Amino acid sequence: MKDITAEDVAGAPARAATLEYHDGTTRDVLYTEIETPFPEGELIVSQTDREGTITLCNEAFVRMSGYTREELLGAPHSILRHPDMPRAAFADLWNTISDGKRWSGYVKNLRRDGGFYWVYATVIPKIRGGEIVGHTSVRRQPSRAKVT
């Protein structure tokens, strides 16, 4: 996964962080305090394989993430992990969906330009023949009161 560089960051002061993922890999990111508001009346939709690699994404996902569709397809969904999100939140998500159950929660996502956006996400395992073959994630506009 490509690290976020100074050239990627929108013109605001950036902080640096190294993210460690569940598989032991790391990624260096730069991030800002610039929030992109969730698009009114839209849903962000993506699908992944069982390991979390993005296989489908809608236009709202492309716009909000700041990545191109080509950059997103084949990338791990964790490319959006913001340093402010606790690892425990994603451990809970993976434990829940690995059990074949639906998971919902508030998530702060990292944009390609170092900014962020909040979502209320619902992740649903895709089960075929009794096996989890992937996941569908639908994100909608979060409650500002809950985000605060």
KACORPE-V225649 format. One record per residue. N is the residue number from 0. PHI is phi in degrees with one decimal (999 if undefined). OMEGA is omega in radians with two decimals (none if undefined). NEAR is the number of other ideal C-beta (glycine too) atoms within 10 Angstrom. Layout:
# KACORPE-V225649
n phi omega near
N PHI OMEGA NEAR
N PHI OMEGA NEAR
This chain:
# KACORPE-V225649
n phi omega near
0 999 -3.09 14
1 -72.2 3.05 12
2 -70.0 3.04 13
3 -83.4 -3.11 22
4 -107.4 3.13 11
5 -59.2 3.13 9
6 -68.2 -3.13 6
7 -79.8 -2.95 16
8 -80.9 3.06 20
9 -64.1 -2.96 14
10 -60.0 3.10 9
11 -122.1 3.06 12
12 -58.7 -3.08 10
13 -118.8 3.01 20
14 -107.1 -3.13 11
15 -107.8 3.06 12
16 -151.0 2.99 15
17 -111.2 3.14 10
18 -93.7 3.04 19
19 -111.1 -3.08 10
20 -98.5 -3.07 15
21 -60.0 -3.13 11
22 -89.8 3.10 9
23 91.2 3.10 6
24 -76.0 3.11 11
25 -128.1 3.11 10
26 -148.3 3.06 18
27 -89.7 3.12 12
28 -129.9 2.94 22
29 -113.4 -3.11 20
30 -143.1 -3.07 21
31 -120.9 3.07 18
32 -100.4 -3.13 11
33 -89.5 3.13 17
34 -97.1 2.99 13
35 -100.3 -3.12 17
36 -65.4 3.09 10
37 -64.1 -3.12 21
38 -68.3 -3.12 13
39 -55.1 3.04 6
40 76.6 -3.13 7
41 -111.0 3.01 16
42 -120.4 3.02 14
43 -100.0 -3.06 24
44 -127.7 3.01 16
45 -146.5 3.02 24
46 -128.4 3.10 17
47 -132.0 2.95 20
48 -79.2 -3.05 15
49 -66.7 3.12 14
50 -88.8 3.11 10
51 96.7 3.08 22
52 -82.6 -3.08 15
53 -68.5 3.14 24
54 -115.9 -3.13 14
55 -155.5 3.05 14
56 -152.1 3.13 21
57 -88.4 -3.07 16
58 -62.7 3.12 11
59 -62.3 3.10 16
60 -64.3 3.13 22
61 -60.0 -3.12 18
62 -60.8 -3.06 13
63 -68.9 -3.10 21
64 -74.9 -3.08 25
65 83.0 3.08 18
66 -90.7 2.98 21
67 -80.8 3.08 10
68 -58.4 -3.13 14
69 -64.1 3.10 9
70 -70.0 -3.10 15
71 -77.1 -3.09 20
72 -65.6 -3.11 15
73 91.1 3.11 10
74 -91.2 3.05 19
75 -69.6 -3.14 17
76 -60.0 3.14 22
77 -67.4 3.05 18
78 -59.0 -3.12 21
79 -92.9 -3.06 25
80 -66.8 3.12 21
81 -89.7 -3.13 19
82 -58.1 3.13 15
83 -75.6 -3.13 10
84 -81.7 3.14 17
85 -69.3 3.11 8
86 -57.8 -3.11 12
87 -60.9 3.13 8
88 -63.2 -3.12 15
89 -77.4 3.03 18
90 -62.9 3.11 11
91 -63.7 3.12 13
92 -57.5 -3.09 19
93 -65.2 3.10 15
94 -62.3 -3.11 11
95 -67.4 -3.07 16
96 -73.0 3.07 20
97 -68.4 3.05 13
98 -85.7 3.13 10
99 80.4 -3.11 12
100 -106.2 3.09 11
101 -78.5 3.09 10
102 -121.9 3.05 20
103 -135.2 3.09 13
104 179.0 3.10 15
105 -86.8 -3.08 14
106 -135.4 3.01 21
107 -96.4 -3.09 18
108 -101.5 3.11 22
109 -91.9 3.06 27
110 -88.7 3.12 23
111 -60.0 -3.11 18
112 -87.6 3.11 21
113 90.3 3.08 25
114 -76.7 -3.11 20
115 -146.4 3.00 20
116 -150.7 3.13 23
117 -96.9 3.07 22
118 -139.3 2.86 22
119 -105.9 -3.00 17
120 -103.4 2.96 19
121 -125.7 -3.13 14
122 -115.4 -3.06 23
123 -122.0 3.08 17
124 -67.2 3.02 19
125 -97.0 -3.06 15
126 -112.1 3.11 11
127 -128.7 3.13 8
128 59.2 3.13 5
129 80.0 -3.13 6
130 -113.6 3.03 10
131 -77.3 -3.11 15
132 -109.3 -3.13 11
133 172.0 -3.09 18
134 -145.1 3.01 23
135 -115.5 3.13 14
136 -120.5 3.09 23
137 -120.7 3.14 16
138 -115.9 3.12 23
139 -126.2 -3.10 15
140 -61.7 -3.11 16
141 -81.6 3.00 18
142 -68.7 3.14 11
143 -62.8 3.12 10
144 -63.1 3.13 6
145 -69.6 3.11 9
146 -61.8 3.14 13
147 -63.2 none 6
